[in-house]
Amino acid sequence: MGWRMTLPGSEPRYDRDFLLSPEKRNQLVELWEVEKYGRDCFGDPDHVHLYGMAPSEWWERGVRILARTCLEAVKDPLGDAIGRDVAKVIAPASGKYNVGVVDPFAGSCNGLYAIVRHLPGAKGIGFEIQQSVFDLTRRNIAQVNAPIDLVFGSYKDCLASHRHRADHLIVAFLAPPWADALHPLTGLHLDRTKPPILEIVRDFEQVYGSQPVLYVTEVHEVNEPTALTAVASTFDWSDLRIYDVNAPGLQHGILLGTRRWPL
């Protein structure tokens, strides 16, 4: 059926609180709900732009998402900005290495997908621990023919057994759950993410410690300076980029950091 009956005022506001509520967060959402969230919160029904497509396009391709994914997914404007910067950083390695991208907290895989799209010939490996998210994302990336191997399980358990070969340059996209790491005054505490960023870097170094790695850590427009400095100081080179791609007060960015660089 192409229509639905609603009573005036019967629909809630599709905002963060509603979509992340216990009764809604893990429900599949319809296209009209995705567009309503975009319209209610951003004045844009196409806000949840994923896999290089507006909602009506990815819906037509068979992509389906949970309510929580409307908020949690890396949207295309941010993903594309990250992908372009990653491509520029590793451009000097063109022709020297195969490139493999790893996302230990894959979710919708859209952040991973956006990076891979900017790196011709690159392949991705993502890890997801929640069964409902994994099942949907595996189906979605198949619908868009993404060159991504999605693994069910924790990256801590599976990183070594599902890895890129030793001749690859590695791009590690680190976007763990922030949980209570984002403070309204001091900003994002990279030592309070779940798990902390330095712990994730140590885990990656145990597996990829003999290969060149570009760490790409998602950050906020305001970052607690002590924790940010502690992460940046572990790299051979680092650079902070903040992108103007979201609504005011919601700007995200990345901390780029290299190990075993220059090439």
C-alpha positions, 0 to 999 in steps of 0.5 A: 500500500502506498498510503497510511492513515494518521490522526492529526498530532498523533506522530511524535517529533522524530528527534534523538530522544524518540529514536533512541528510546528503548521501544524505538531504537532497534526497530526498522524504520520506514522511508517516511520516518527517515525523512521525518527525522531529517525534516523535524531536526534539520529541515532536510528530509534527505539528511540521512544520506548514506552509501552515496544516496539520498534516502529515497534512492537507498530505500529503492535499492533495498537498503533498510536501517534501524531507528538508531542508525538515523543518528549513529551512522556517519552521513555522506557529507562527513564520510566524503570529507574524511575520505577525501582527506585520507586519499590526499594523505596516502597519495604519495604511497600510490603504486607502492602499496595495496591499501586496506581499510579497517573499521573496528566499530562498523555499524552501518559501514557508511564511514568505512564505505565512504573512505573505501570509495575514495581509495580506488582498489582498496578493500575494507574489513569491518567488525560489528558486535550487535547481531541486529545491526550486523544482519542489516548492514551485511544485507545493505552493503551487498545491495550497494556492492561494497568491497567490504568484508563485515565480520560478526564479533568484537575486533579485539577477538577477530582483528588478528584472524581477519586482517589485511596482508602484510603488503598492505598500507592500513587505514584504521578508522577509529570511531568507537561509541562515545558513551559519556565521553562527550562533556558539555563544557570540556568536549570529547574526552578521547580517554573515555570512549568505549574503549579509549582511543589509546587502547584501540591503537595498542590493539592495532599495533599488536596486529599491524605493527610492522606495516604503515598505518594511518589512524583516522580517529573521529573527534568532536569540534571541541576536544578535551586537550590533555587526552587529545594531546596524549593520542596525537603524541603517540603518532609520528605525524598528526593533524586535526581536521574539523569539518563544517558539514553538520548543523551548528554545534554538531561539527565532527572531524578527525585526528589523522595520525601515522605510524611507520611513516613516511613511506 
